[in-house]
């Protein structure tokens, strides 16, 4: 069932064809593992703004890490550029006059990348991360078990919808989203997404060019914060991890985000087969991740 459909004129107007206004703040809703670090560095170099970077926080995190995280909206200062793993509601509340930017990624690839990113951290890396470090260690479990961890639902279960809609009674932090609410959540998420001034997808090579054109500034895009090779003690054959149960979980945890990504991809790449793009993207990423996990 198709729960929503873009109005093409409205979508184009909202997704990048408006003019960037440098007198207003730029707020970037950074969805993890969507090349956001590269975007932030490039935009920061181009605009030379005061920068705020933040996201989730946990009480047990070491104080040195706390200093770089804004864990409550009232503590977020004024800035020209705000970039972090903030939900849209926080950006909207603290920066109501901002121009909003976000970048999407094929959701199954993003989720696999998130799992491997967690898995690459050693005990030494996580020594000062407190309770959050214990959650990151759950990525050392088999992929299917990791994806079934309800304590990580707020990170693994349809993260784009969660960041667009939080707080929402049908989007619990410690449980997976009930499919009975899919239709309503998708419609609400698209309403929120249309409030953004620029939305694009990582998979389109022209997306950086469109962002430069929208900003009116050239900037250098360099690939940063990519998942590195997994420590040998945490490696396993990716093919053995991708069981039928793991695939089922990947789709379940990505089903809503996949609908949103597909709609944005169809809007930006009107002459391209989006299903084929998704299949090619996932296959290429699985091949790359297999190298990272090679025993």
N, C-alpha and C positions, 0 to 999 in steps of 0.2 A: 504494500500500500504506500502511495506517495503522500506523505503528511504535509508537504509544503512545496512551493515552487517559486523561484525568483520571478519578480517583475523585472524584466531585463533592463528597462530604462532606470528604474530605481537602483538596481544592483550596481550598474555601471557608475551611477552618480555617487553611490556610497562607497564603492570599493576602488577608490584611487583616482577618480577623475576630478575631485574637488581640488582647489589650490591650497597648498600649505601656507599657513599664516605664521610667520616667525614670531609675531608678537604674542602668540598664545603658546602655552606649554604643549609639549609632545609627550604623550603617555603611551608606553609600549607594554602591552600585556604579553609578557614573555612566557609562552608555553614551553615547558622543558623539552629539550632535545629536538628543537625545530630551527637550529642554526641561529638562535637568538643572540648568543654571545657575539657572533660575527657581525650581526646587524648593529648591535649596540656599539661596538667598537668603531665601526665605520661611520655611523651617524654621529657619534660623539666627536670624532676627529673632524667631521665636516662642519658641525654646528657650533663646536666649542661651548657647550652649555654647562651650567651647574648640573650635576648628575646625582640622581638618587637611585640606588640599586637595592632591592630587597626582595622579600618573599616570605615563606612560612618560617615560623620559629617554634622552638620547643624549650621548655623551661630548663631542661637538663643540659642544654648546649653550653659549652665553655664560653666564658665571658669574652674572650678574644673574638669568637665568632659572632656573639651577640652584637658587638659594636658595629658590624656591617649589615645588620638586619633590622628593618623597621617592623616591629611585631604588633603595632596597634595604629590605626589610621591617624589618631590625634598627634602621634609623634613624627609623622612624615612631614618634612619641611617643604616650603615652596621651592620649586625648581623649574628650569626650562625644559629639562628632559627627565622623565620618570621611567625607569625600566626595571622590571623585576617580575617575579612569579606572583604578582598581585591578582586577585580576582577582579573582574570588571566592576563589581559593586564598590570596591574600595577606591579604584581610580575615579569612578563617577562621583563618589561622595567627596573625595579630597580635592579632585581637580575637575570640577564640573564644566569649566570652560576650555578644557584641553582638547586637542585633536588626538584621536585614538587610533593606534596602529597595532596590528597583530599579524603573525605569519603562521600558517598551518602546515602540517606535514601529513603524508599518508599515514593513517593512525596505527595500522599494525606494525609498520616499520618503526614508528615513533615509540611504540610500547616495547618492542624488542630492544631498541636502542636504550631505553630507560632501564630495562632489566640488566643489560650488560654494563651500563654506566654504574649502576649500584654494585654490580658483581666485581668490578675492577678494583674496588677499595679494599685494602688490607686492614688488619686489626690496628696497625700503626696509624694508618690514615684516619681511622674512626675513633682513635683514643680519646679525643676531646669532644666527641659528638653526643655523648650522653645517651639518652633513650632513643634519639633519632638514629644514632649509630647502630643500635640493636635492630631497628627496623630495616635499615639498609642491608644488614647482614642476612636478612631473609632472602635476598637475591641469590644467595649461595645454594638455596634449595633448587630442585628441578623446576623448570619453567612452569609446568602446570600447577605445582604446589604454590609457587610464588604468586601466580595469578589468582589463586583461590584464597589468598590471605586477606580476610576482611579488614584487618588492621591497616592495610595499605590501600584500601579502596579509594581513599581521597587522592591517591597518586596514580593508580593503575586503571581505574574504572571510568572510561569516557571522560578523560581529563578536560577536554575542550569545553564540553557541556558544563562540567562542574565549575570551571573558571568563569564561564559566562554567567551562570545562574546562581552561584553561591551568594548568600544562604538561601536554601530552598527546602521546604519540608519533604519533598520527594527526592532529594539528593543527600542522603545521609553520609556522614563522614566515615563511619565504621561499618557500612554495609553497602552491597552493590545495588545499583539502581534497579528497581522493579520494572520489568518490561511493560507492565500494564500502564505505566506512565509515559512511555516513549513518545507517543504522539503529542501530548501536551508539552513535554519538555523540549522536543524538537522545535515546535512552533515558538515557544518562549525564547529559545536560544537564537533562533533566526531574527527575532525582533531585536534582541540585544546586539547581534552581530551587525545589523544594519545601522547601528549607531556609530560604528567605526568609520573613520575617514579613509583608512587604507587597510585592505585585507588582501593577502596573496598566499600562494603556496610555494613551498621550497622547491618542488619538483620542476617548476617551470624556470628554465634558464633565463628567461626574460624578466623574471620578477625583480631582480636587483636593478635592472635598467628602469623598470617602471617606478620603483621606489626612488631612484635618483631623480627621475623626471618629476615625480610628485613633490619631492622636497625642494627641487630647484638647485640642488647642490650635488656635485660629484663627490663620491667617497670610494675608498678602497675596500673591497670585500675580501677578507681573508678567512679561511676556514679555521675556526678556533674551538677549543673545548670539545674536540671530537673524542669519542670513546677510544681508549688505547687498548693495546693487547691485554687480555685478561691474565692476571697472575696464574702461573702454572697450576698451583694447588686448587684453583677454582675453575679450571677448564674442564669441559666435557664435549663430546661430539654434539654439535648443534642439531644434526639430523636425528640423533637419538633423543634430544630434548623436544623436538617438534613432533610429539605424539598426536594421535587423534584428539585426545583430551586437551592438549596444549593448544591446538588449532581452534578447537571449540571455544576455549577460554579467551584466546586472542580476539576472536570475532565478537564474543559476548562483551568483552571489556572495551571494544572499539566500535560497536554497532552504531551508536548515535554520532560519534565523531566522524565515522566514515560517511554518513549521510551528509554532514555539514561540509566536509572536505570535498566530497564529490560535487556538491552544488557550486562551491566556489571554483573548483577546477573547471567545471562545465561553463561557468560564466567567463572565466579568464581565457580558456582554451576552446573556443566554440567550434573549431574545426577538428578537434582531436577526440578520439575515442577514450573517454575517461576510464572505462573499465580496463581497457588494454594498458593505459598508463599505470593504473594501480597494480595490475598483475606484473608488469615489467619492473616497476619500482620495488615491489616486495621481493621478487626473485633476485634482483641485483643486490638488495640489502642482505638477504639471507646468505648469498654467496660471500659478501664482504664480512658479515658477522661470523661465518663459518671459519674464516681465516683467523679472526681474533680468538676464537675458541679452540683452534686446532691443538690437539694434545701432543 
